[in-house]
Amino acid sequence: MAAYLIGHIKVHDERLWQHYVEGVAASLEPIDARILFRGEKQADLAGTNPRDRAVVVEFADAGELGRWFHSDAYQALIPLRDRAADVMITSYG
């Protein structure tokens, strides 16, 4: 069963963020995953979300999502992510 990672993002440093995005794309290449959506917020329709960007990544299953998230390739990107943006990441299945 497919699993989905949803990230809600507030970028503080665009240059660092672009390096992070490039690193994520490279870390996803060797696995069965694809970015379904990446975009900027249009409006808060119910409630308030302080983050203004979102990404949705589809994985083959929850195990693959977990292996990617805990991989050395992705873990090495976390300090860059945390300097570049305020990010909330959630998985769904």
C-alpha positions as CSV (number, residue, x, y, z in Angstrom):
1,M,0.0,0.0,0.0
2,A,1.4,3.4,-1.0
3,A,2.6,5.8,1.7
4,Y,2.8,9.6,1.5
5,L,5.0,12.1,3.0
6,I,3.6,15.6,3.4
7,G,5.8,18.5,4.2
8,H,4.6,22.0,5.2
9,I,7.3,24.6,4.8
10,K,8.2,28.2,5.7
11,V,11.4,29.1,3.9
12,H,13.8,31.5,5.6
13,D,16.8,31.3,3.2
14,E,15.9,30.6,-0.4
15,R,19.5,29.8,-1.5
16,L,19.9,27.2,1.2
17,W,16.5,25.8,0.6
18,Q,17.3,25.2,-3.1
19,H,20.4,23.2,-2.1
20,Y,18.2,21.1,0.2
21,V,15.6,20.5,-2.5
22,E,18.4,19.4,-4.9
23,G,19.7,17.0,-2.2
24,V,16.3,15.5,-1.5
25,A,15.8,14.9,-5.2
26,A,19.1,13.1,-5.4
27,S,18.3,11.0,-2.3
28,L,15.0,9.9,-3.8
29,E,16.6,8.7,-7.1
30,P,17.6,5.2,-6.0
31,I,14.2,4.3,-4.4
32,D,10.6,3.8,-5.5
33,A,9.3,7.3,-4.8
34,R,8.0,10.3,-6.7
35,I,7.1,13.9,-5.9
36,L,3.4,14.3,-6.6
37,F,3.1,18.0,-5.7
38,R,5.2,20.9,-4.7
39,G,3.6,24.3,-4.5
40,E,3.0,27.6,-2.7
41,K,-0.1,28.3,-0.5
42,Q,-2.9,30.2,-2.2
43,A,-5.1,30.7,0.9
44,D,-6.0,29.3,4.3
45,L,-9.6,28.1,3.9
46,A,-10.1,26.6,7.3
47,G,-7.8,27.3,10.3
48,T,-4.4,28.9,10.0
49,N,-1.2,27.4,8.7
50,P,1.9,29.6,9.2
51,R,3.8,27.7,6.5
52,D,3.4,28.8,2.9
53,R,4.7,25.8,0.9
54,A,3.9,22.2,0.7
55,V,5.3,19.0,-0.8
56,V,3.7,15.5,-1.3
57,V,5.9,12.5,-2.0
58,E,4.5,9.1,-2.8
59,F,6.5,6.0,-1.7
60,A,5.8,2.4,-2.5
61,D,4.9,1.7,1.1
62,A,5.6,2.9,4.7
63,G,8.7,0.8,4.9
64,E,10.2,2.5,1.9
65,L,9.3,5.9,3.3
66,G,10.9,5.1,6.6
67,R,14.1,3.7,5.0
68,W,14.4,6.9,2.9
69,F,13.8,9.2,5.9
70,H,16.3,7.4,8.1
71,S,18.8,6.9,5.3
72,D,22.3,8.4,5.6
73,A,21.6,10.5,2.4
74,Y,18.5,12.2,3.9
75,Q,19.8,12.5,7.5
76,A,22.8,14.4,6.1
77,L,20.4,17.0,4.7
78,I,18.6,17.7,8.0
79,P,21.0,20.4,9.3
80,L,20.7,22.2,5.9
81,R,16.9,21.9,6.0
82,D,16.7,23.3,9.5
83,R,18.9,26.3,8.6
84,A,16.9,27.0,5.5
85,A,13.3,26.6,6.7
86,D,10.8,25.7,9.3
87,V,9.5,22.3,8.2
88,M,6.8,20.0,9.5
89,I,6.9,16.5,8.0
90,T,4.1,13.9,8.4
91,S,3.6,10.5,6.9
92,Y,0.3,9.0,5.8
93,G,-0.7,5.5,4.5
